[in-house]
Amino acid sequence: MPYFRKIAFALGLLLAPVLGQAASAATVAAPAAITATPTDTRDIVQEIINVVGLKPRFELQAADIDNAAAVIYNGKRYILYSERFLDAINNAVHTDWAGVSILAHEIGHHLNGHTLSRSGSNPADELEADEFSGFVLRKMGASMAEAQAAINLLSEEENSRSHPGRSYRLAAISKGWRSANEQLLASASGPQPDQRAIEPVRRQPRIAQQEPQQQRAAQTASLSSRMVLSKVVFSQAPREQFYLTSRLHLVHLTKDGPRVIGKLAKTGNPDYPYYFESDYLQTVFITDRGILVNRQGQQVGHLS
């Protein structure tokens, strides 16, 4: 994270000039006073690690510091952060994704080997960490704006010796976000309709194959905002709540809780690259612009 001017938030917190920079062993005399790390913060870090599929070879610690930092001390890697600081960022931009992006950025410094250098922060490393945070947040379900919220608020407009300017950092986050988005869409799998025509996918109902316990879990599990990729609006049911999740499931939010009613799948047709594979809906295809159409090519909804 870059060097920042002191910024006053609505709750009266002043940030120190240094925020979350990657620090080498040579620049850290000793970790700041360490406090217990809240469970929810550890859960967030675990989600980030699960996204990239690597082992966390660092220790997460809440500390008496002004912001957040990736450091090495006595040969051991740390992510140090101020809980007060993360809360302030989230309150300032009205989304807890801001704090998540800061932690992801610091983890990116460690995983990219930036903290092994004795030269301190530099623009190239900061952009790599920004790109990593954008990639991770998209995988976790954040929108582009949510992934960029913290840097958009905190970064300096102009380049400095150690950090790039705001526009470059936002572009790096966007690059990582879009890369993850492409992977998520490419991972959709399923039967492929004939590319020469749009036809319904014929398949046998699979409801009976699902275990009762699995059905209940699908209907009653909570739907976190981090799981949602997009809202799905059907023209004939505009007041009903449908969502596309990070696992590419089509979920209907009912009075009894979320219910999985379909899955995003690829068609192989460049004009209608995806469709909802579902035993509950007639075939609905999705254009590259997020428009929902039926097999007659009529618009029946959209992604938002």
C-alpha positions in Angstrom: 0.0 0.0 0.0 1.3 3.5 -0.7 2.5 6.4 1.4 -0.6 8.6 2.1 -1.4 12.0 3.5 -3.3 11.9 6.8 -6.9 11.5 5.9 -9.7 12.3 8.4 -12.6 9.9 8.4 -16.1 10.7 9.6 -15.4 8.8 12.8 -12.4 11.1 13.5 -9.6 8.6 12.8 -6.4 9.9 11.3 -4.3 7.6 9.3 -0.5 7.7 9.5 1.5 8.6 6.4 2.5 4.9 5.8 -0.1 2.4 4.9 0.6 -1.3 4.4 4.0 -1.2 2.7 6.0 -4.3 2.0 8.9 -4.3 4.4 12.0 -6.4 4.4 13.9 -7.7 7.5 16.3 -4.8 7.2 13.5 -2.2 7.6 11.7 -3.8 10.6 13.3 -3.7 14.0 10.6 -5.7 15.8 6.9 -6.4 15.4 4.7 -3.9 17.0 2.8 -4.8 20.2 0.7 -7.7 19.2 -2.9 -8.5 20.3 -5.2 -11.4 19.7 -6.5 -11.7 16.1 -10.3 -11.7 15.8 -11.7 -15.0 14.4 -13.6 -13.2 11.6 -10.3 -11.7 10.3 -8.6 -15.1 10.4 -11.6 -16.5 8.4 -11.2 -13.8 5.8 -7.5 -14.6 5.4 -8.3 -18.3 5.1 -10.8 -17.5 2.3 -8.0 -15.6 0.5 -5.7 -18.5 0.9 -8.3 -21.0 -0.3 -8.8 -18.9 -3.5 -5.1 -19.1 -4.4 -4.6 -22.7 -3.2 -1.4 -22.1 -1.3 -0.3 -22.6 2.2 -0.1 -19.5 4.4 3.6 -19.3 5.2 3.1 -16.3 7.3 1.5 -15.4 10.6 -1.5 -13.0 10.9 -1.4 -10.7 13.9 -3.5 -7.8 15.1 -0.9 -5.2 16.2 -0.6 -1.7 17.7 0.2 -0.1 14.3 -1.5 2.6 12.3 -2.5 0.6 9.3 -1.3 -2.8 7.8 2.0 -4.2 6.6 3.7 -7.3 5.3 7.0 -7.7 7.2 9.7 -10.2 8.0 11.2 -10.3 11.4 13.9 -12.8 12.5 13.3 -14.8 9.4 9.5 -15.2 10.0 6.8 -13.6 7.9 4.0 -11.6 9.4 0.9 -9.8 8.2 0.4 -7.0 10.8 -2.8 -4.9 10.8 -4.8 -2.5 12.9 -8.3 -3.6 13.5 -9.3 0.0 14.2 -7.8 1.0 10.8 -9.7 -1.7 8.9 -12.9 -0.8 10.5 -12.3 2.9 9.6 -11.7 2.0 6.0 -14.8 -0.1 5.8 -16.9 2.6 7.4 -15.5 5.3 5.1 -16.4 3.5 1.8 -19.4 1.6 3.2 -18.3 -1.9 2.4 -16.2 -4.5 4.3 -14.6 -5.5 1.0 -12.2 -2.5 1.6 -10.6 -4.2 4.5 -10.5 -7.5 2.7 -8.7 -5.9 -0.2 -6.0 -4.5 2.1 -5.3 -7.9 3.7 -5.2 -9.4 0.2 -2.7 -6.8 -0.9 -0.4 -7.5 2.0 -0.7 -11.3 1.4 0.2 -10.6 -2.2 3.5 -9.0 -1.1 4.4 -12.2 0.7 3.3 -14.6 -1.9 5.1 -12.7 -4.7 8.3 -12.6 -2.6 8.4 -8.8 -2.3 9.3 -8.9 1.4 12.5 -10.8 0.6 14.0 -7.7 -0.9 16.0 -5.2 1.2 15.1 -2.3 -1.0 11.6 -1.6 0.4 8.6 -0.7 -1.6 8.7 0.0 -5.3 6.0 0.7 -7.9 6.3 -2.7 -9.7 5.8 -4.6 -6.5 2.9 -2.5 -5.4 1.2 -3.1 -8.8 1.7 -6.8 -8.5 0.1 -6.8 -5.0 -2.8 -4.7 -6.3 -3.3 -7.1 -9.2 -3.3 -10.0 -6.8 -5.9 -8.3 -4.6 -8.2 -7.7 -7.5 -7.9 -11.3 -8.6 -8.6 -12.6 -5.1 -11.6 -10.3 -4.5 -13.3 -11.3 -7.8 -12.8 -15.0 -6.8 -14.4 -14.2 -3.5 -17.4 -12.5 -5.1 -16.6 -8.7 -4.9 -17.6 -6.4 -7.7 -15.0 -4.3 -9.5 -16.0 -1.2 -7.5 -15.8 -3.1 -4.2 -12.3 -4.4 -5.1 -11.1 -0.9 -5.9 -12.8 1.0 -3.0 -9.9 1.1 -0.6 -7.2 2.2 -3.1 -9.6 4.6 -4.8 -10.0 6.4 -1.4 -6.5 6.2 0.0 -4.0 6.3 -2.9 -2.2 9.4 -4.0 -3.0 10.9 -7.4 0.6 11.3 -8.5 3.4 8.7 -8.7 6.1 8.6 -6.0 9.5 7.0 -5.8 8.0 3.9 -4.1 4.4 3.8 -5.3 2.5 4.4 -8.5 -0.4 6.9 -8.8 -4.0 6.1 -8.3 -4.9 5.5 -11.9 -2.2 2.9 -12.3 -3.2 1.1 -9.1 -6.9 1.0 -10.1 -5.9 -0.4 -13.5 -3.8 -3.2 -11.8 -6.7 -4.1 -9.6 -9.0 -4.1 -12.7 -6.6 -6.4 -14.5 -6.6 -9.0 -11.7 -10.3 -8.8 -11.3 -10.9 -9.3 -15.0 -8.5 -12.2 -15.1 -10.4 -14.0 -12.3 -13.7 -13.1 -13.9 -12.6 -14.9 -17.2 -11.5 -17.9 -15.2 -14.9 -18.1 -13.4 -16.8 -17.9 -16.6 -14.5 -20.4 -18.4 -15.0 -22.9 -15.5 -18.7 -23.2 -16.2 -19.3 -26.7 -17.5 -22.2 -28.7 -18.9 -23.8 -30.1 -22.1 -23.2 -28.0 -25.1 -26.2 -27.3 -27.4 -25.7 -27.4 -31.2 -23.8 -24.2 -32.1 -25.8 -23.9 -35.3 -29.1 -23.2 -33.6 -30.5 -22.4 -30.2 -32.3 -25.4 -28.9 -33.4 -26.5 -25.4 -31.1 -28.8 -23.6 -32.9 -32.1 -23.0 -32.0 -34.0 -19.9 -33.5 -36.2 -17.3 -34.6 -34.5 -14.0 -32.0 -35.0 -11.3 -34.1 -34.0 -8.3 -34.5 -37.5 -7.1 -30.7 -38.0 -7.2 -30.1 -35.3 -4.7 -30.1 -36.4 -1.1 -32.7 -34.9 1.2 -30.1 -33.5 3.5 -28.4 -31.8 0.5 -31.7 -30.3 -0.5 -32.3 -28.9 2.9 -28.8 -27.4 3.0 -29.3 -25.8 -0.3 -32.6 -24.2 0.7 -31.5 -23.0 4.2 -27.9 -22.0 3.8 -27.2 -18.2 4.2 -26.4 -16.3 1.1 -23.4 -14.0 1.9 -22.7 -11.0 -0.3 -19.3 -12.4 -0.9 -20.9 -15.4 -2.7 -22.9 -13.2 -5.1 -21.4 -12.5 -8.6 -24.5 -10.9 -10.1 -28.2 -10.4 -9.6 -30.4 -12.1 -12.1 -33.6 -10.3 -13.1 -36.3 -12.2 -14.9 -38.8 -10.0 -16.7 -41.8 -12.1 -15.7 -40.8 -12.1 -12.0 -39.1 -8.7 -11.4 -39.8 -8.7 -7.6 -38.3 -12.2 -7.0 -34.7 -12.4 -6.0 -32.4 -14.5 -8.1 -28.6 -14.5 -7.9 -25.6 -16.0 -9.7 -23.1 -17.1 -7.1 -19.3 -17.4 -7.2 -19.8 -21.2 -7.7 -21.9 -20.4 -10.8 -25.1 -21.5 -9.2 -28.5 -19.9 -10.0 -30.1 -19.2 -6.6 -33.6 -18.2 -5.8 -34.0 -16.4 -2.5 -37.3 -17.6 -1.0 -38.9 -17.1 2.3 -37.4 -20.4 3.5 -33.9 -19.2 2.5 -31.7 -19.6 -0.7 -32.6 -22.4 -3.0 -30.3 -23.6 -5.8 -32.4 -24.0 -9.0 -29.7 -24.2 -11.7 -26.1 -23.7 -12.8 -24.4 -21.6 -15.4 -23.0 -23.7 -18.2 -21.3 -23.1 -21.6 -22.9 -23.6 -24.9 -20.0 -23.2 -27.4 -22.2 -20.7 -29.3 -20.3 -17.4 -29.6 -23.6 -15.4 -29.8 -25.1 -17.1 -26.7 -22.0 -18.4 -24.8 -23.8 -19.5 -21.7 -27.1 -20.8 -20.5 -28.8 -21.8 -17.2 -28.9 -25.6 -16.8 -32.0 -26.1 -14.7 -34.7 -28.6 -14.0 -37.0 -25.8 -12.8 -36.8 -23.3 -15.7 -37.3 -23.4 -19.5 -34.0 -23.0 -21.3 -32.6 -19.5 -20.8 -29.5 -18.4 -22.7 -27.1 -15.5 -21.9 -25.5 -13.2 -24.4 -22.1 -11.7 -24.0 -23.7 -8.5 -22.7 -25.6 -10.3 -19.9 -29.0 -10.3 -21.6 -31.2 -13.4 -20.9 -33.1 -14.8 -23.9 -35.4 -17.8 -24.5 -34.9 -20.3 -27.3 -37.0 -18.0 -29.6 -34.4 -15.3 -29.1 -36.8 -13.1 -27.0 -35.4 -11.1 -24.1 -36.6 -12.5 -20.8 -34.3 -10.8 -18.4 -30.8 -9.6 -17.7 -27.8 -9.8 -15.3 -27.2 -6.7 -13.1 
